Amino acid sequence: MALAPALVLLLLAAARPAAAAWDLRELRCGFSADCECGFEPDPRGLECDLAVNLVGQPLVRQQVMKGVREFLENRNPVKPLVMSFHGSTGTGKTYVSSMLVRYLFKGGLQSPYVHQFSPIVHFPHAEQVEQYKENLKRWIQGNLTNCGRSAFLFDEMEKMHPGLMDVIIPFLGPSWVVYGSNYRKAIFIFISNTGGEQINEIMLDLWHARKDREEISLQDLKPAISKAAVENPQSGFWKAGIINDRLIDFVVPFLPLKRHHVKQCVISELVQQGFGVRPDVVQEVADSIPYFPEEEKIFSSTGCKTVASRISLFL
């Protein structure tokens, strides 16, 4: 006969003299599907921050808020929330992922329930993929057993070794419940430059057709992103089945930024650094950034990524 969670905790506490030093609330998370583990969502704050500080990304605001609201409104979701951020360098993918967890978890990226993975840091050697698979599976399962309300951020998916993502597919579906933990309350975010080239090409075509970015729909971009992800043998999505099995709930495209968006980034950075708005600096920084295509120079080649480091050159 299974022991009640409360009785298990009492037995564990009695068995160890040092039990007073344990965080019993954290231990309880391993047995309860209702433990929130620092999960303090503020969707209104997130929506406001996205509207004020995220430059030139109407689809991102739309998709992220739709995903978050639907997930929060469902007290018993059928699967984890899975989002995939796609776009070229400097368009705000990492910025939005950190903002998202800041408005969902106490402590944001510093929360013990928010876990970040980088292929360069955590999975650097191709010949050790099998070991990485085992480590990754244990790490995710262990953390979800500790707290079902956990978030996992996978950065630079385009550099992830093909096949490595196979081990996390079972965690993304609707039936992975182990040891009493509700894994379906977890959040997975994949961040990738994959599809960025295709997004840029489509955006250039739409610009030539005089279509404003506010008019662009997800369906204008999603097929090209999905195709690029599954057909690139260097991508972490290649043959992983995450896309083909429709385990991603929200594909979020990040659009290339134009010159006036870059200027907005410069103004924001100047204010943040305490310099106030300096029109001359704004113009000089924006002019110093490369744009494409070569003839028309419509979109920033690096988005807003290098804005902060360039400001000091013109003060």
C-alpha positions, 0 to 999 in steps of 0.5 A: 500500500502506498504511503501518503505524502505527509507520512513519507515526509514524517518518516524521512524527517524522523530518520535523519537527525539533520532533518531540520536543515532540510528544506521540507517545502522543497522536498514536498514538491517532489510528491505534490502536483500542486507545489508552485516552487517560486512560480509567481506569474505576472502576465500583466507585467509581462504584457506591459514590458513587452509592449514598452521595451520590445522593439519591432516584434508584433508577432512575438508579443502576440504569440508569447502572451497567447501562450502564457495566458492559455497556459496559466488559465488551465490549472491542469494543462495536458502537456508542458508549455513548449515555445520555440524562438526563431530569428537572426542575431540581435532580434530579441530572442534571449531578451524575451526569454529572460523577460518571460521567466522574470515575470513567471518565477521569483528570481527570474533566471536566478531561480533554482527552478529555471534551468539554462542549457548552452551547447557550447558550455554543456555539450561541447564534444560531438563524440560524447553525445550518448553521455550527454543524452544520459546526463540531460535526461537525468537532469531534467527528470531530477529537476521535474521530480523536485518541482513540476513547475520548472522552466528549461531554456535551450539556447543556440539550438542550431549548435546543438548536436543532432540527436541530443534532443531525442531524450527530451521528447517524452517530457514534452508530450501529454503523458509523462507523469512520474513519482507524483510530479505533474510534469505537464506544468513545466515550460520549455523554451528553445532559442535558435537562429535556425529559420532566421535567413528564411524570415529575413528573405520573406520580410524583404519580399514583403517589404518590396510588396509594401506590406507593413510588419504589423500586417504580417501573420504567423502563417506567412513565416511558420512553414518556412521556419519549420522546413528550415529546422527539420531539413538542416542536418546541423540543427538540433531539431534535425531528425529529433521529431519535436517539430514533426510530432507537433510538440511545439505549441508556439513557434515564435518568429523574430523579425529583422529590425529596421533603422528606426528600431535600432534607434529605439534600442539606442535611446533605451540603452542611453537612458538605462546607462544614465546619459539621457537621450542624445540625438547625435549619439543615436544617429551615429550609433545607428549609422555605424551598424551594417544593414542588408541587402547591400543596395537598399540597406533595409534591415540591421545585420546584427539587430540591436545586439551591438548597440550597448557596446557601440554607444561608448564610441560616440560619447 
